[in-house]
Amino acid sequence: MNQPDNNELNPAEASKKKHQLPNLKYEYDALEPYIDVRTMMLHHDIHHGGYVEKLNAALEKVPDFQNASALWLLCNFDKLPKEIRIAVHHNAGGHVNHSMFWRTMKPDSADEPKGLLREALNRDFGSVEEFKTRFEEEGANLFGSGWVWLVRTQKDDGKLEVVTTSGHDNPMMKGQFPLLLNDVWEHAYYLHYESRRPDYLKAWWSVVDWEEANHRFNLSSNSVEELWEAEGGVLPVT
């Protein structure tokens, strides 16, 4: 099931927008039976698309910040005019987090983490299985809506930790570099799993793209400035 190219829908209108909804690297139905096609369509097109649309609308009021990346806006929303801070915080976060979320999945993944990432998981959690258990527990216990992450910290020789964020906050707001994330907002799983969030979290391992996680782990050894640049941390022109 093919998805439309967002720029082809209305090229003139799309060219006016700073932030764009990214296309998926797989078809809508590619992650079944673990994530159903209807959820993927609504999640990507409606929910993520809505964050992008509302972010662009908020930024129309502040031309000086229209060249800022979504990540910069999320991490610096307190520098914006007060009347748009809440909208930018929520929608820039939704855009940044979902853009990474789509990249950390792929169809029929049977891979496991390899190399240095696997060594780090064994070092900091005891084993890959113990890491997965911790990740599932933290995701299941998060109250309300948010995200569960595997991050690399800037302390203890780059120790790996599992953290959660509420709403659409991102660990980079606290100087932690994300390697993997799962969306535990209800819209990510409710059509198929209903209220069974733990079942969704356990099934999700079947679509994790460990190659992407390995890539991000290798990237995380770079300097803070290089990490920021790699994540699209473009500064605004002011």
Buried (B, 14 or more C-beta within 10 A) or exposed (E): EEBEEBBEEEEEEBEEBBBBBBEBEBBBBBBBEBBBBEBBBBBBBEBBBBBBBBBBEBBEEBEEBBBBBBBBBBBBBEEBEEEBBEBBBBBBBBBBBBBBBBBBBBBEBEEEBEEEBBEBBBEBBEEBEEBBBBBBBBBBEBEEBBBBBBBBBBEEEBEBBBBBBEBBBBBBBEEBBBBBBBBBBBEBBBBBBEEBBBBBBBBBBBBBBBBBBBBBBEBBEEEEEEBBEEBEBBEBEE
